[in-house]
Amino acid sequence: MPLIKTTAMFKKAYEGGFAIGAFNVNNMEIVQGITGAAAELNSPVILQCSAGARKYANSRYLVHLVRAALEVSDIPIALHLDHGPDYATCKSCIDDGFTSVMFDGSHYSFKENIEKTKEVVEYAHAHNVVVEAELGQLAGVEDDVNVSAENAHYTKPEEVEEFVSKTGCDSLAIAIGTSHGAFKFKPEQCTRNADGVLVPPELRFDVLAEIEKKIPGFPIVLHGASSVIPKYVKIINDNGGKLDDAIGIPEDQLRKAAKSAVCKINIDSDLRLAMTAGIREHFIAHPEHFDPRQYIAPGRDYIKELVIHKIKTVLGSEGSAPGIMALVNEY
């Protein structure tokens, strides 16, 4: 089965009130864990590579790892560039065989963002590749993305129609309160629930609703949407780690978003936490082990467990693969 674009995925997701998980990949075991979970649940999946992942693993290695997954998994898979910083990076990924690229022009002025995004769109569409753009800017730190809270800002609903129309982009990443990294909020920004767990401020669903009115039927993307699952944070801390006050996005809010116009939800930090939890736990239990296959495998198992959980409880994409494949030839 070949790699597919995200177009059919998003059409089914929008109509069905679910979202496609976009999971960041850096190595073989992460690819295996994600696609193993998706295949088990007959769910589509987007595997995405950041600029940091491309520097770490080399883009060609990542492309072939994803293509290998297609040989053992009978599910729809799209290969996506996450946070492409410039035209050259996007072009390189398109030429390498990516089926989707994101150009992140959110730090430019509105006019410059339109101009630069349009340039990427023109090249991508000429090569049958789709483009995700970004309007509004998330706070947080992840790979090459580093935005202070002072410089972050919500997407302005009054700008989205003009932006989408003038750029020709295929999906739009917006800022409604999500944030990059495992430390998305400071404790003083949060309240505590009955169990004493820190709960961050609610996402700006009012902004999302206004955007949906401006561009009805258009696929919306949420970046920085890891929940920083306490289970994995606890395993890390219980086994020599130090992740104090790591706070993510509540999963019930993400499920609510997935039932609206949000068709793609990005998940990276949760994968890192799951992998690290498995490795740390194994090292403490087996200090005599030195074979990487012994200690990386538990990390892969936790990745698969995590992705199954996300598909079932957050994304709602379980069982949607056949319907998407039926539409692929139309898009």
C-alpha positions in Angstrom: 0.0 0.0 0.0 1.4 3.4 -0.9 1.6 6.5 1.3 -1.5 8.6 1.0 -2.2 12.3 1.4 -4.3 13.5 4.4 -7.2 14.7 2.2 -9.4 11.6 2.5 -8.4 11.2 6.1 -9.6 14.7 7.0 -12.8 14.4 5.0 -13.9 11.3 6.9 -12.7 12.7 10.2 -14.7 15.9 9.7 -17.8 14.0 8.8 -17.4 11.4 11.5 -16.6 13.6 14.4 -13.1 12.2 15.1 -9.5 13.2 14.5 -6.4 11.6 13.0 -3.4 11.2 15.3 -0.3 12.8 14.0 2.6 11.1 15.9 6.2 12.2 15.7 8.8 9.6 14.8 12.5 9.6 15.3 13.6 5.9 15.1 12.5 2.4 14.2 10.9 1.4 17.5 8.7 4.5 17.6 7.4 3.8 14.1 6.8 0.2 15.1 4.9 1.1 18.3 2.7 3.6 16.6 1.8 1.5 13.5 1.4 -1.6 15.5 -1.2 0.1 17.6 -3.0 1.6 14.6 -3.0 -1.7 12.7 -4.5 -3.4 15.8 -7.4 -0.9 15.9 -7.7 -0.5 12.1 -7.1 3.2 12.4 -5.4 5.6 10.0 -2.3 7.4 11.2 -0.1 10.3 10.3 3.6 9.8 10.9 5.3 13.1 11.1 9.0 14.2 11.2 10.2 17.4 12.7 13.3 19.3 11.7 15.0 17.9 14.8 14.1 14.3 13.7 15.5 14.9 10.2 18.7 16.2 11.7 18.9 13.2 14.1 18.0 10.3 11.8 18.4 11.8 8.3 15.3 12.3 6.2 16.0 9.3 3.9 16.2 6.9 6.9 12.9 8.1 8.2 11.2 7.8 4.8 12.3 4.2 4.4 11.3 3.3 8.0 7.8 4.6 7.2 7.7 2.8 3.9 8.7 -0.4 5.7 5.7 0.0 8.0 3.5 0.0 4.8 4.8 -3.4 4.0 3.6 -4.9 7.2 0.6 -2.8 8.0 -2.6 -2.7 5.9 -3.7 0.8 7.2 -3.7 4.3 5.7 -0.5 6.1 6.5 0.5 9.7 5.6 4.1 11.0 5.9 4.1 14.6 7.1 6.7 17.3 7.8 6.1 18.9 11.1 7.0 22.6 11.5 8.8 23.1 8.2 10.8 26.3 8.8 11.3 27.4 5.2 10.6 26.7 1.6 13.8 24.8 1.1 13.0 22.3 3.9 9.4 21.8 2.6 10.7 21.3 -1.0 13.3 18.8 0.2 10.7 16.7 2.0 8.3 16.9 -1.0 11.2 15.7 -3.2 11.9 12.9 -0.7 8.4 11.5 -1.0 6.5 13.1 1.9 2.8 13.3 1.1 2.1 16.3 3.4 4.2 19.2 4.6 3.6 21.9 7.2 5.0 25.3 6.6 5.2 27.2 9.9 5.1 30.9 9.0 3.3 31.8 12.3 6.2 34.0 13.4 6.0 36.2 10.3 3.5 39.1 9.8 0.1 38.2 8.4 1.1 39.4 5.0 4.5 37.6 5.0 2.9 34.4 6.3 0.5 34.4 3.3 3.2 35.1 0.8 5.6 32.4 2.1 2.9 29.8 2.6 1.5 30.4 -0.9 5.0 29.7 -2.3 5.1 26.3 -0.5 1.6 25.5 -1.6 2.3 26.1 -5.3 5.3 23.7 -5.3 3.5 21.1 -3.2 0.3 21.1 -5.2 2.3 20.7 -8.4 3.7 17.5 -6.9 0.4 16.2 -5.5 1.4 17.0 -1.9 -0.9 18.8 0.6 0.1 21.7 2.9 -0.7 22.5 6.5 -0.2 26.1 7.5 -0.3 27.9 10.8 -2.0 31.1 12.0 -1.5 32.1 15.6 1.5 31.1 17.7 1.8 28.5 20.4 4.0 28.9 23.4 6.5 26.2 24.5 9.7 24.4 23.6 10.0 21.3 21.3 12.9 20.6 19.0 13.5 23.8 17.0 10.3 25.4 18.1 10.9 27.8 21.0 8.2 30.4 21.7 7.9 32.4 25.0 4.5 32.9 26.6 4.9 36.6 26.0 5.2 36.0 22.2 2.4 33.4 21.9 -1.0 34.6 20.7 -4.3 33.1 19.8 -5.5 32.7 16.2 -7.7 35.6 15.2 -10.9 34.2 13.7 -11.4 37.3 11.5 -8.1 36.5 9.6 -8.6 32.8 8.8 -10.9 33.1 5.7 -8.6 35.5 4.0 -5.5 33.4 4.9 -7.0 30.1 3.6 -8.3 31.8 0.5 -5.1 33.5 -0.4 -2.6 30.7 0.4 -4.6 27.8 -0.9 -3.5 25.7 2.1 -5.2 22.4 2.7 -5.4 22.5 6.5 -4.8 25.1 9.2 -3.1 24.8 12.6 -4.5 27.2 15.1 -3.6 28.5 18.6 -6.4 28.1 21.2 -4.4 27.4 24.3 -2.4 24.2 23.5 1.4 24.4 24.0 4.5 22.6 23.0 6.6 20.3 25.3 5.9 18.5 28.5 5.7 21.7 30.7 2.8 23.4 28.9 1.6 25.4 31.9 3.0 26.8 35.2 1.4 25.4 38.3 0.1 28.9 39.2 -1.9 28.9 36.0 -3.8 25.7 37.1 -6.3 24.6 39.6 -6.4 21.3 41.5 -9.2 18.8 41.2 -10.6 16.6 44.0 -7.6 14.2 43.6 -5.1 17.0 43.9 -4.1 16.9 40.3 -3.2 20.1 38.6 -5.8 21.1 35.9 -4.8 23.7 33.3 -7.1 26.4 31.9 -9.7 25.2 29.4 -8.9 25.5 25.7 -10.5 28.5 23.9 -13.4 26.6 22.4 -15.1 29.9 21.7 -12.2 30.8 19.3 -12.4 27.4 17.7 -16.2 27.8 17.2 -15.7 31.2 15.5 -13.0 29.8 13.2 -15.3 27.0 12.3 -18.0 29.5 11.3 -15.6 31.4 9.1 -14.3 28.4 7.2 -17.0 25.7 7.5 -15.8 22.2 6.5 -12.1 23.1 6.5 -9.8 20.8 8.5 -8.3 22.3 11.6 -5.1 21.1 13.4 -4.1 21.2 17.0 -0.3 21.3 17.8 1.1 20.9 21.2 -1.7 18.5 22.2 0.1 15.9 24.4 -1.7 15.2 27.7 1.6 14.5 29.6 -0.1 11.3 31.0 0.6 11.0 34.8 1.3 7.3 34.6 4.4 7.7 32.5 5.6 10.8 34.4 5.3 8.7 37.7 7.2 5.8 36.2 10.0 8.1 35.1 10.2 9.9 38.5 10.0 6.6 40.4 13.0 5.3 38.4 15.5 8.1 38.8 13.9 10.8 36.7 13.0 14.4 37.6 9.9 15.8 35.9 8.4 18.1 38.4 5.2 19.9 37.5 4.9 18.4 34.0 1.4 19.4 32.9 -0.4 18.7 29.6 -3.8 19.1 27.9 -6.7 17.2 29.5 -7.8 14.4 27.3 -11.5 15.2 27.6 -10.8 18.6 26.1 -9.0 17.1 23.2 -11.9 14.6 22.6 -14.2 17.6 22.5 -12.1 19.3 19.9 -11.9 16.1 17.8 -15.7 16.1 17.6 -15.7 19.6 16.0 -13.6 20.9 13.1 -10.3 19.5 14.5 -9.2 16.7 12.2 -5.6 16.3 13.2 -4.2 16.2 16.7 -0.4 16.3 17.1 1.2 14.1 19.8 5.0 14.1 20.5 5.8 14.7 24.1 3.6 11.8 25.3 5.5 9.5 23.0 8.8 10.7 24.5 7.5 10.1 28.0 6.2 6.6 27.2 9.5 5.6 25.6 11.6 7.1 28.5 9.4 5.4 31.1 9.9 2.0 29.6 13.7 2.4 29.3 14.1 3.8 32.8 11.9 1.2 34.4 13.9 -1.5 32.6 17.3 -0.2 33.7 16.3 -0.1 37.3 14.8 -3.6 37.2 17.8 -5.0 35.1 21.0 -3.1 35.9 23.0 -5.9 34.3 21.5 -5.5 30.9 23.5 -3.7 28.2 21.8 -5.0 25.0 19.8 -2.1 23.4 17.2 -4.6 22.3 16.5 -5.5 25.9 15.9 -1.9 27.1 14.4 -0.3 24.1 11.7 -2.9 23.6 9.8 -1.9 26.8 9.8 1.7 25.5 8.3 0.5 22.3 5.7 -1.5 24.2 4.7 1.6 26.2 4.5 3.6 22.9 2.1 1.0 21.5 0.0 1.1 24.7 -0.1 4.9 24.6 -1.2 5.1 20.9 -4.0 2.5 21.5 -5.2 4.6 24.4 -5.1 7.8 22.3 -7.0 6.2 19.4 -9.7 4.8 21.7 -10.3 7.6 24.1 -9.0 10.9 22.5 -9.1 10.6 18.7 -12.0 8.3 18.1 -10.5 7.0 14.9 -10.8 3.3 15.6 -12.2 1.2 12.7 -12.1 4.1 10.2 -9.4 2.8 8.0 -11.6 1.0 5.4 -13.8 4.1 4.8 -10.7 6.2 4.3 -9.2 3.8 1.8 -12.4 3.8 -0.2 -12.0 7.5 -0.7 -8.2 7.6 -1.5 -8.6 7.4 -5.3 -11.0 10.3 -5.3 -8.4 12.5 -3.6 
